[in-house]
Amino acid sequence: MPIPAGRTSGSYAIAAVCLGNICRSPMADVVLRARLDEAGLTDVEVASAGTGDWHVGAPMDRRAAATLRAAGYDPTRHRAQQCVPAWRDRFDLVLAMDAQNLADLGGPDERTVLFRSLDPSGPGDVPDPYSGGDDGFAEVLAMVERTAEAVVAEVAAARLRTGDDAAGTGTTDR
């Protein structure tokens, strides 16, 4: 599934959204940032938020953070925030972690889709591991890593389609 072009030349902004912004979407945020940096797409903005407000200001769930840390990621900068309606206009791509999150965001459109709609293993929800055991967080990380690779490839491809290759890739000098 091709992603939409950036709204502004030279930049791209991606948001991951789940229910409370302490498990799935912050894991996606951290992994996407790492993968984009590895690809040289350092100018791409990544953020995450929850549709609910009960964790605003809290750090990532300790199990999500431990899973990321064990895989070599740094989860320490995350603080939960709530998604606001303006995000649909601010971000080039809003990735909902499940169908309910997508509905809470107002439903799908060109820029608002399910995170796993870009998963090479097929579409579906990213299950919420909050009420389960540690293995659920490992399962989510595997989905997030696999899908993040596809998202990064799509961001790079979108830049090539639009000729907007200057910001962060180092391949042109503008």
N, C-alpha and C positions, 0 to 999 in steps of 0.2 A: 504494500500500500504506500504510494508516494505521499510524502507529507507536503503541506502547503509551503510556499515560499515565505520568507521573512517579510514582515510588514515594512521594515526599514532596511535599506541597503547597508550591508556591512555588519549586520547584527542578527541574532536569532535568540529567542527566549522560549524556554520550555518549562512547564509546570507539571508536577506530578501531584495528584490529589487522591486522598483516601478519606476515611472517616474521621480519625482523631489526630492525624499527622504525628504519630509516634512510632509506627511500625513500617508499613508498606511504602508509603510515599517518601518518607525520609531515607529509607534504604535505596529507593530508586534515585533520589536526589544525589546521594553520595556516590553511587555507582556511575550514574550518568556523568557527573562532574569528572570523575576519574577517567572514564573512557574518552570523553571529549578532550580532556587535557592530553591524554596519550596520543590522540589523533591530531593534535596541534590545533584543535578548534577551541582555543582558550577564550575567545570572545563570546561564546555562547553562554547566555545566562540560564541558570537552572535554579528552580525554587520548588518548594513543596508546601502543601497546606492540607488542612482537613476541612471537611464540610461542617463538622461540629466544632464547638468552642471550648469544650471542657478541659482540654490539655494545653491551651494557649500559654506559651512561655515555658512549658516543661521540656526537659531534654527527651531524647529518643528513649523508647522502652529499653530497659537494660538488656533484655534478651536480643533485641534487634541490634543494639550497639555491640554486644559481645560477638554476635554472628559476623557482623561487618569487620570488627577488629581482628577476629580469627582468620578472616580472608585477606587481611592486609589493608583494609580501608580505615580512614579516620572519621569516626562518627561524632566527634566531640563538639563540633560547631553548631549542631542542629538545636533549634528551639522551635517548638510547635507554634504554628500560626493558623488562623482560619482563612479559608478562601473567601474572597469577596466577589460580588458580581463583576466588578471591573476587570478581574483577571481574564475574562473571556476576550476583552479588548486589548489587554496589555501583553498577553503571551501569544506567540506565533503558534504554539502547539500546547494544548492542555490534555494531559494523559490521566484519565480516571482509572483507578485500580480495579473497580468492579462496576457492574451494571447499576447498582444502587447509587454509587458515587456519581456515575454519569447522569443518572436521572436527577440527582440533587443539583447538578450543575446546569440543568435545563435541557439535557438531552444532547445527542450527538449533532455535530455540524462539521464543516470542513476542518476546523481547527480544534475541535473537542471530540476526542475519541477514547476508546478503551486502550489502556496501556498495551495489553496483549494483542491488540489488532495488528501490532508490528512484530509480534513474536513469531519467529520462523517455525516453531512447533505448533502453531495454530492459535486462533483467538480464544478468548475466555476471560474469566475473572482471575485476578490475583487473590487467592484466598487470604482472609484475615487471620493471622496466626495468634492474635492477642489472647484468646481464651484457651489456646492449646499449649502444647509442649514445645521444647526447643527445636524439635525436628521440623516444625512448621516454619520456623524462621529460616532454616537451611533451605527448605523447599522454595520459599519466597525469594531468597537470594539467588538461587539457580535460575528462576524465571526472570528476575530482574537483570541479572548479568547477560543472559541470552538475549533478552529484548533490548537491553541498552546497546549491545553491539549493533543490532539492526537499526536502532534510532540514530546512532552515530553515522552509520553508513547512509541513511536517508538524509541526514542533515548535509553531509558532504555531497551527496547526489543532487540535492535541491540547490546547493550553491553552484554546482556545475551547470545545471539546467538554466539558472537565471544569470549565469556569468558573474555571480557575486562570490568571488573566490578570495577576496583580498583580506578579509578580517580573520586573522588567526591562523590561516593555513600556511602562510609564508610562500605561496606559490606565485603571487603577483605582487607588484610594487605600485601601489596607488597612493 
